Amino acid sequence: MSTLTQSHLTNVLAHELEGLRKAWGWLLVLGILLTIVGFMAIGSAFIVGLITFIVFGILLMVGGVVDILSAFWAHCWRGFWLHLLAGILYVVLGFLLVQHPDTGAVAFTLVLAAAFLVGGLFRIVSSLVDRFPGWGWVLLNGVVTLLLGALIWRGWPEASVKIIGLFVGIDMVFAGWSWIMMALAVHSMPAQSTQ
């Protein structure tokens, strides 16, 4: 049973690597584009920070409208009031964030710091556990993301808007670079034969 499971796992991994190897060009293009956009975000950190908050506010409003509509669509169930109130709350919060992105930046910065900390830890752990092609670059990306989360936390709340734009840009550059390196790593691998 163990040999069969190990053989199956090896076949699955070989199949996944072959799929990545065939799509290496798209991974490379994605990495290059993400790196370019990241450098553009670093150059316009304040604007990127404001845009981040405005887009988040719009997404909150859209989610709120969907929640309200779903509450009325299934109005005869027990979750009606919960979905209706949650939808109204999302719409109001989204509207306030779109109207005042600078003051919403303070709370959002704290959430982004937590997301970077968790995302960085996830990238570090997954790269160390799985050791996929290009894992060292993903490990570096995880370390950088974790450090950015810690720096956002330390700079909070003073420079919330600019910090977010700058760090989102830096994270995009490193994410793009890790995609580029992974694409080059899987491209240089020999073709695998799958059973």
MODAGI-V183634 format. One record per residue. RES is the residue in three letters. SS is DSSP state (@ for helix, = for strand, . for the rest). PSI is psi in radians with two decimals (NA if undefined). NEAR is the number of other C-alpha atoms within 10 Angstrom. Layout:
[[RES,SS,PSI,NEAR] [RES,SS,PSI,NEAR]]
//
This chain:
[[MET,.,-0.75,6] [SER,@,-0.68,7] [THR,@,-0.70,8] [LEU,@,-0.75,9] [THR,@,-0.74,10] [GLN,@,-0.71,11] [SER,@,-0.74,12] [HIS,@,-0.76,13] [LEU,@,-0.71,12] [THR,@,-0.73,13] [ASN,@,-0.72,16] [VAL,@,-0.80,14] [LEU,@,-0.70,15] [ALA,@,-0.69,17] [HIS,@,-0.75,16] [GLU,@,-0.77,14] [LEU,@,-0.66,19] [GLU,@,-0.69,20] [GLY,@,-0.72,13] [LEU,@,-0.70,18] [ARG,@,-0.64,22] [LYS,@,-0.49,15] [ALA,.,0.34,14] [TRP,@,-0.58,21] [GLY,@,-0.74,15] [TRP,@,-0.67,14] [LEU,@,-0.70,22] [LEU,@,-0.80,21] [VAL,@,-0.76,15] [LEU,@,-0.78,18] [GLY,@,-0.74,24] [ILE,@,-0.81,19] [LEU,@,-0.75,16] [LEU,@,-0.65,22] [THR,@,-0.75,24] [ILE,@,-0.82,16] [VAL,@,-0.64,17] [GLY,@,-0.76,24] [PHE,@,-0.64,18] [MET,@,-0.67,17] [ALA,@,-0.68,23] [ILE,@,-0.70,23] [GLY,@,-0.40,14] [SER,.,0.92,15] [ALA,@,-0.76,21] [PHE,@,-0.78,19] [ILE,@,-0.75,15] [VAL,@,-0.68,22] [GLY,@,-0.82,25] [LEU,@,-0.74,23] [ILE,@,-0.70,16] [THR,@,-0.79,18] [PHE,@,-0.69,25] [ILE,@,-0.77,23] [VAL,@,-0.73,15] [PHE,@,-0.71,17] [GLY,@,-0.74,25] [ILE,@,-0.75,18] [LEU,@,-0.68,16] [LEU,@,-0.77,22] [MET,@,-0.75,24] [VAL,@,-0.79,16] [GLY,@,-0.67,18] [GLY,@,-0.76,24] [VAL,@,-0.75,18] [VAL,@,-0.74,17] [ASP,@,-0.77,22] [ILE,@,-0.79,23] [LEU,@,-0.70,15] [SER,@,-0.55,15] [ALA,@,-0.76,22] [PHE,@,-0.51,15] [TRP,@,-0.70,11] [ALA,.,0.97,11] [HIS,.,-0.28,14] [CYS,.,0.39,9] [TRP,.,2.89,10] [ARG,.,-0.39,10] [GLY,.,0.14,11] [PHE,@,-0.96,18] [TRP,@,-0.64,14] [LEU,@,-0.81,13] [HIS,@,-0.65,20] [LEU,@,-0.85,21] [LEU,@,-0.70,15] [ALA,@,-0.72,18] [GLY,@,-0.76,24] [ILE,@,-0.75,18] [LEU,@,-0.77,16] [TYR,@,-0.74,24] [VAL,@,-0.78,24] [VAL,@,-0.81,16] [LEU,@,-0.73,18] [GLY,@,-0.73,26] [PHE,@,-0.77,18] [LEU,@,-0.67,16] [LEU,@,-0.66,24] [VAL,@,-0.67,21] [GLN,@,-0.60,14] [HIS,.,1.21,15] [PRO,@,-0.50,23] [ASP,@,-0.70,18] [THR,@,-0.52,15] [GLY,@,-0.33,21] [ALA,@,-0.56,26] [VAL,@,-0.87,16] [ALA,@,-0.72,13] [PHE,@,-0.60,21] [THR,@,-0.71,24] [LEU,@,-0.72,20] [VAL,@,-0.74,15] [LEU,@,-0.66,19] [ALA,@,-0.78,25] [ALA,@,-0.71,17] [ALA,@,-0.72,15] [PHE,@,-0.72,25] [LEU,@,-0.84,23] [VAL,@,-0.78,16] [GLY,@,-0.71,18] [GLY,@,-0.77,24] [LEU,@,-0.72,17] [PHE,@,-0.77,16] [ARG,@,-0.71,20] [ILE,@,-0.89,23] [VAL,@,-0.81,15] [SER,@,-0.63,16] [SER,@,-0.63,21] [LEU,@,-0.57,14] [VAL,@,-0.81,10] [ASP,@,-0.53,9] [ARG,.,0.83,13] [PHE,.,2.96,16] [PRO,.,2.26,19] [GLY,.,0.31,18] [TRP,@,-0.51,21] [GLY,@,-0.63,17] [TRP,@,-0.64,20] [VAL,@,-0.63,27] [LEU,@,-0.81,22] [LEU,@,-0.76,18] [ASN,@,-0.73,25] [GLY,@,-0.73,28] [VAL,@,-0.78,19] [VAL,@,-0.75,21] [THR,@,-0.72,29] [LEU,@,-0.77,25] [LEU,@,-0.69,16] [LEU,@,-0.72,24] [GLY,@,-0.74,26] [ALA,@,-0.69,15] [LEU,@,-0.67,15] [ILE,@,-0.78,24] [TRP,@,-0.75,19] [ARG,@,-0.58,12] [GLY,@,-0.02,15] [TRP,.,2.42,17] [PRO,.,0.08,17] [GLU,.,-1.00,10] [ALA,.,0.80,14] [SER,@,-0.89,24] [VAL,@,-0.87,27] [LYS,@,-0.70,20] [ILE,@,-0.78,24] [ILE,@,-0.82,29] [GLY,@,-0.76,23] [LEU,@,-0.84,24] [PHE,@,-0.57,25] [VAL,@,-0.73,23] [GLY,@,-0.78,26] [ILE,@,-0.75,22] [ASP,@,-0.68,23] [MET,@,-0.69,25] [VAL,@,-0.83,25] [PHE,@,-0.62,22] [ALA,@,-0.76,25] [GLY,@,-0.75,25] [TRP,@,-0.69,23] [SER,@,-0.61,26] [TRP,@,-0.72,25] [ILE,@,-0.84,25] [MET,@,-0.65,21] [MET,@,-0.72,25] [ALA,@,-0.78,25] [LEU,@,-0.62,18] [ALA,@,-0.79,16] [VAL,@,-0.49,22] [HIS,@,-0.62,20] [SER,.,-0.13,11] [MET,.,2.54,12] [PRO,.,2.71,9] [ALA,.,2.41,13] [GLN,.,2.51,15] [SER,.,2.13,9] [THR,.,2.52,12] [GLN,.,NA,8]]
//
